[in-house]
Amino acid sequence: MTAYAIAHLRDVDRNAEIIDYILRIDETLAPFGGRFLIHGVTPEILEGPWEGDLVVIAFPDREAAQAWYASPGYQAILPLRTRNSRSAAFIVEGAPEGYRATDFLAKLG
């Protein structure tokens, strides 16, 4: 099942380290089948507060997303982002084909 690495970036200092991070991140994704779906976009806010930018990277599955994040290549550049922004990042699996909101009720059982 497709998994997503999602980051909410706030207060990004767009300095040389962030530029270096951006220049190097693509090469870390390829071995794990990762691709950007959303990158550095400020969403159109419909409800609630929001500040900052959104990044969504798709991977073939949770294992690939976790392996990418833990990889030496990504870990080498991660401090370039964390030193220069306030951010939250996480991995989440997508819903399976045909999923309906009412399917969630089975989990509440």
C-alpha positions in Angstrom: 0.0 0.0 0.0 1.3 3.4 -0.9 2.9 5.3 2.0 3.6 9.0 2.3 6.3 11.0 4.1 4.7 14.3 5.0 6.4 17.4 6.4 5.0 20.6 7.7 7.7 23.2 7.4 7.5 26.5 9.3 10.0 29.4 9.6 12.3 28.1 7.0 15.6 30.0 6.8 16.2 29.9 3.0 20.0 29.9 3.4 22.8 28.0 1.8 22.2 24.9 3.9 18.5 24.7 2.8 19.6 25.1 -0.8 22.1 22.3 -0.4 19.3 20.1 1.1 17.1 20.8 -1.9 19.9 20.1 -4.3 20.6 16.7 -2.6 17.2 15.3 -1.6 16.1 14.0 -5.0 19.1 11.5 -5.2 18.1 10.1 -1.8 14.5 9.3 -3.0 15.3 7.3 -6.2 16.6 4.1 -4.6 13.4 3.8 -2.5 10.9 4.7 -5.3 10.0 8.0 -3.7 8.6 10.9 -5.6 7.3 14.3 -4.7 3.5 14.8 -4.9 3.6 18.2 -3.1 6.7 20.3 -2.5 6.9 23.6 -0.7 3.3 24.5 -1.3 1.3 26.8 1.0 -2.2 25.3 1.0 -5.4 27.3 0.4 -6.8 27.3 3.9 -10.4 26.4 4.2 -10.6 25.9 8.0 -8.4 26.4 11.0 -5.0 28.0 11.4 -2.0 27.1 9.2 1.4 28.5 8.7 4.2 27.3 6.5 4.7 24.9 3.7 3.6 21.3 3.0 5.7 18.5 1.5 4.3 15.1 0.5 6.5 12.3 -0.9 4.9 9.1 -2.1 6.6 5.7 -1.7 5.5 2.2 -2.8 4.9 1.1 0.8 5.7 1.9 4.4 8.9 -0.1 4.4 10.3 1.9 1.5 9.4 5.2 3.2 11.0 4.1 6.5 14.1 2.8 4.7 14.5 6.1 2.9 14.2 8.1 6.1 16.7 5.9 7.9 19.1 5.7 4.9 22.6 7.1 5.2 22.0 9.4 2.3 19.0 11.1 3.8 20.4 11.1 7.4 23.4 13.0 6.0 21.3 15.9 4.8 18.5 15.8 7.4 20.3 18.2 9.8 20.4 20.8 6.9 16.6 21.0 7.2 16.2 20.6 10.9 18.7 23.3 11.8 17.0 25.7 9.5 13.3 25.3 10.1 10.7 24.4 12.6 9.0 21.3 11.2 7.0 18.1 11.9 7.5 15.0 9.7 5.8 11.7 9.7 5.1 8.6 7.6 1.5 7.4 7.0 0.0 4.7 4.9 -2.7 5.7 2.4 -6.2 4.2 2.2 -6.6 1.1 0.1 -8.5 1.1 -3.2 -12.2 1.3 -2.6 -11.9 2.5 0.9 -15.0 4.4 2.2 -15.2 6.6 5.3 -17.6 4.2 6.9 -14.9 1.5 6.8 -13.4 3.3 9.8 -16.3 2.3 11.9 -15.1 -1.3 11.8 -12.0 -0.2 13.7 -14.1 1.3 16.5 -15.8 -2.1 16.9 
